[in-house]
Amino acid sequence: MRISDEHFAEFKKIYKEEFGEEEYNKRTEQELFESATKLITLVEVVYRHQNKDNYEKEETS
């Protein structure tokens, strides 16, 4: 999974806002990158599942 520099910077900004400066500074760039990747993976799984359900509903109608 490749995250653009722009999107990674946005993730770090949001992370810092949500968890605070102290928690943000405890994390390495690698840890933040892993968190961003995990978030994207979670969103992809939810999106695929949601679209699968919508497709099945249309098919049975």
MDTraj code that builds the backbone (N, CA, C; nanometers):
import mdtraj as md
import numpy as np

residues = "MET ARG ILE SER ASP GLU HIS PHE ALA GLU PHE LYS LYS ILE TYR LYS GLU GLU PHE GLY GLU GLU GLU TYR ASN LYS ARG THR GLU GLN GLU LEU PHE GLU SER ALA THR LYS LEU ILE THR LEU VAL GLU VAL VAL TYR ARG HIS GLN ASN LYS ASP ASN TYR GLU LYS GLU GLU THR SER".split()
xyz = np.array([
    [0.0858, -0.1179, 0.0000],
    [0.0000, 0.0000, 0.0000],
    [0.0892, 0.1226, 0.0000],
    [0.0671, 0.2087, -0.0932],
    [0.1439, 0.3330, -0.1020],
    [0.0540, 0.4500, -0.0651],
    [0.1028, 0.5319, 0.0266],
    [0.0308, 0.6516, 0.0681],
    [0.1094, 0.7713, 0.0154],
    [0.0407, 0.8625, -0.0485],
    [0.1103, 0.9803, -0.0997],
    [0.1627, 1.0638, 0.0167],
    [0.2665, 1.1398, -0.0109],
    [0.3239, 1.2275, 0.0923],
    [0.2199, 1.3259, 0.1433],
    [0.1366, 1.3745, 0.0533],
    [0.0322, 1.4701, 0.0906],
    [-0.0684, 1.4077, 0.1877],
    [-0.1117, 1.2856, 0.1575],
    [-0.2087, 1.2179, 0.2428],
    [-0.1467, 1.1788, 0.3768],
    [-0.0197, 1.1395, 0.3758],
    [0.0472, 1.1047, 0.5004],
    [0.0624, 1.2281, 0.5885],
    [0.0942, 1.3406, 0.5298],
    [0.1047, 1.4655, 0.6059],
    [-0.0306, 1.5020, 0.6669],
    [-0.1381, 1.4820, 0.5921],
    [-0.2724, 1.5106, 0.6428],
    [-0.3069, 1.4153, 0.7582],
    [-0.2709, 1.2882, 0.7434],
    [-0.2940, 1.1921, 0.8514],
    [-0.2209, 1.2354, 0.9778],
    [-0.0941, 1.2741, 0.9650],
    [-0.0164, 1.3163, 1.0818],
    [-0.0779, 1.4394, 1.1475],
    [-0.1265, 1.5319, 1.0675],
    [-0.1900, 1.6525, 1.1209],
    [-0.3145, 1.6151, 1.2021],
    [-0.3978, 1.5292, 1.1466],
    [-0.5199, 1.4864, 1.2152],
    [-0.4849, 1.4068, 1.3406],
    [-0.3853, 1.3201, 1.3312],
    [-0.3432, 1.2408, 1.4473],
    [-0.3014, 1.3326, 1.5615],
    [-0.2211, 1.4334, 1.5296],
    [-0.1739, 1.5266, 1.6315],
    [-0.2904, 1.6019, 1.6947],
    [-0.3870, 1.6425, 1.6132],
    [-0.5042, 1.7139, 1.6644],
    [-0.5885, 1.6250, 1.7552],
    [-0.6046, 1.4995, 1.7176],
    [-0.6908, 1.4083, 1.7929],
    [-0.6262, 1.3558, 1.9208],
    [-0.4970, 1.3255, 1.9165],
    [-0.4307, 1.2600, 2.0292],
    [-0.3369, 1.3509, 2.1070],
    [-0.3109, 1.4697, 2.0552],
    [-0.2277, 1.5660, 2.1272],
    [-0.0805, 1.5587, 2.0906],
    [-0.0134, 1.6659, 2.1198],
    [0.1286, 1.6808, 2.0874],
    [0.2143, 1.5744, 2.1555],
    [0.1867, 1.5478, 2.2841],
    [0.2683, 1.4526, 2.3595],
    [0.2613, 1.3122, 2.2985],
    [0.1412, 1.2656, 2.2712],
    [0.1245, 1.1318, 2.2117],
    [0.1847, 1.1275, 2.0717],
    [0.1654, 1.2342, 1.9966],
    [0.2202, 1.2420, 1.8609],
    [0.3725, 1.2301, 1.8639],
    [0.4358, 1.2993, 1.9573],
    [0.5820, 1.2988, 1.9651],
    [0.6399, 1.1661, 2.0125],
    [0.5575, 1.0822, 2.0742],
    [0.6025, 0.9500, 2.1172],
    [0.6171, 0.8546, 1.9995],
    [0.5510, 0.8841, 1.8900],
    [0.5464, 0.7932, 1.7751],
    [0.6557, 0.8248, 1.6739],
    [0.7136, 0.7204, 1.6181],
    [0.8109, 0.7381, 1.5102],
    [0.7355, 0.7541, 1.3786],
    [0.8062, 0.7993, 1.2770],
    [0.7456, 0.8110, 1.1439],
    [0.6938, 0.6748, 1.0978],
    [0.7706, 0.5690, 1.1264],
    [0.7302, 0.4341, 1.0863],
    [0.6008, 0.3922, 1.1562],
    [0.5885, 0.4205, 1.2845],
    [0.4662, 0.3864, 1.3579],
    [0.3465, 0.4646, 1.3028],
    [0.3669, 0.5910, 1.2736],
    [0.2584, 0.6707, 1.2167],
    [0.2192, 0.6185, 1.0788],
    [0.3186, 0.5813, 0.9998],
    [0.2911, 0.5258, 0.8672],
    [0.2126, 0.3953, 0.8784],
    [0.2501, 0.3109, 0.9731],
    [0.1777, 0.1848, 0.9946],
    [0.0339, 0.2118, 1.0377],
    [0.0140, 0.3102, 1.1232],
    [-0.1222, 0.3452, 1.1658],
    [-0.2049, 0.3948, 1.0483],
    [-0.1450, 0.4762, 0.9635],
    [-0.2153, 0.5268, 0.8453],
    [-0.2521, 0.4122, 0.7516],
    [-0.1601, 0.3199, 0.7325],
    [-0.1845, 0.2046, 0.6459],
    [-0.2967, 0.1169, 0.7015],
    [-0.2965, 0.0952, 0.8317],
    [-0.4023, 0.0154, 0.8951],
    [-0.5380, 0.0823, 0.8813],
    [-0.5406, 0.2134, 0.8944],
    [-0.6665, 0.2873, 0.8780],
    [-0.7192, 0.2723, 0.7357],
    [-0.6329, 0.2864, 0.6379],
    [-0.6747, 0.2721, 0.4984],
    [-0.7266, 0.1315, 0.4721],
    [-0.6578, 0.0319, 0.5257],
    [-0.7007, -0.1073, 0.5082],
    [-0.8390, -0.1290, 0.5694],
    [-0.8616, -0.0749, 0.6877],
    [-0.9919, -0.0869, 0.7528],
    [-1.1013, -0.0215, 0.6678],
    [-1.0753, 0.0967, 0.6186],
    [-1.1738, 0.1677, 0.5364],
    [-1.2031, 0.0882, 0.4090],
    [-1.1011, 0.0300, 0.3476],
    [-1.1222, -0.0505, 0.2265],
    [-1.2104, -0.1718, 0.2548],
    [-1.1880, -0.2388, 0.3678],
    [-1.2683, -0.3561, 0.4038],
    [-1.4142, -0.3160, 0.4242],
    [-1.4361, -0.2085, 0.4975],
    [-1.5730, -0.1618, 0.5225],
    [-1.6394, -0.1216, 0.3917],
    [-1.5661, -0.0504, 0.3069],
    [-1.6204, -0.0060, 0.1782],
    [-1.6599, -0.1258, 0.0912],
    [-1.5703, -0.2249, 0.0826],
    [-1.6016, -0.3443, 0.0019],
    [-1.7240, -0.4168, 0.0571],
    [-1.7308, -0.4301, 0.1883],
    [-1.8440, -0.4988, 0.2505],
    [-1.9739, -0.4227, 0.2240],
    [-1.9701, -0.2915, 0.2373],
    [-2.0886, -0.2097, 0.2143],
    [-2.1347, -0.2212, 0.0686],
    [-2.0425, -0.2155, -0.0232],
    [-2.0794, -0.2262, -0.1644],
    [-2.1289, -0.3656, -0.1983],
    [-2.0742, -0.4669, -0.1354],
    [-2.1210, -0.6032, -0.1573],
    [-2.2666, -0.6155, -0.1143],
    [-2.3007, -0.5613, 0.0029],
    [-2.4378, -0.5657, 0.0520],
    [-2.5314, -0.4900, -0.0419],
    [-2.4912, -0.3747, -0.0888],
    [-2.5742, -0.2969, -0.1803],
    [-2.5956, -0.3711, -0.3114],
    [-2.4924, -0.4358, -0.3620],
    [-2.5022, -0.5099, -0.4864],
    [-2.5992, -0.6274, -0.4710],
    [-2.5902, -0.6985, -0.3585],
    [-2.6783, -0.8120, -0.3350],
    [-2.8231, -0.7671, -0.3214],
    [-2.8493, -0.6532, -0.2596],
    [-2.9849, -0.6012, -0.2449],
    [-3.0452, -0.5685, -0.3809],
    [-2.9664, -0.5045, -0.4680],
    [-3.0149, -0.4692, -0.6019],
    [-3.0437, -0.5930, -0.6835],
    [-2.9623, -0.6960, -0.6640],
    [-2.9765, -0.8189, -0.7406],
    [-3.1047, -0.8944, -0.7041],
    [-3.1460, -0.8883, -0.5779],
    [-3.2649, -0.9616, -0.5336],
    [-3.3939, -0.8808, -0.5540],
    [-3.3842, -0.7547, -0.5876],
    [-3.5045, -0.6716, -0.6049],
    [-3.5705, -0.6950, -0.7381],
])
top = md.Topology()
chain = top.add_chain()
for i, resn in enumerate(residues, 1):
    res = top.add_residue(resn, chain, resSeq=i)
    for name in ("N", "CA", "C"):
        top.add_atom(name, md.element.get_by_symbol(name[0]), res)
traj = md.Trajectory(xyz[None], top)
